[in-house]
Amino acid sequence: MFGNIIKEVRKELGITQEKLAHELDISFSTINRWENGHTSPSRLAKRRLLEFCKNNNVNITIISKLEEL
């Protein structure tokens, strides 16, 4: 579920895993593991992603999905 949301965010913004990792100040491998369902983000990481999405005008539907997690 979370991995799909990450993919939706990246697709909407037209950015790579590397770029998203840089924007969130985390490693590329962390983004990759989230997207592939190998790990789940911490509460802090989820909050950081949510703020990033709000600041970059990501679709409200995606933001709502993040808020539900």
C-alpha positions, 0 to 999 in steps of 0.5 A: 500500500505505502509503496503504491503511494510513493510511486503515485507521488513520484509519477505525479511530480515526475521525479525519480526515486533518487530525487525523492530521496534527496528531497526527503533527506533519506537514502535512495535505498530507503525509497526503493525498499518502501516502494518494493514493500520490503520496509515501512517508513517510520512515523517521522518519515511518513510525516516528512513525506506528507509535508513534502507532498503538501508543499509540492501541491500533490493531488489531494487524493494522494495526500488523503491516502497518506494521512490515513496511514 
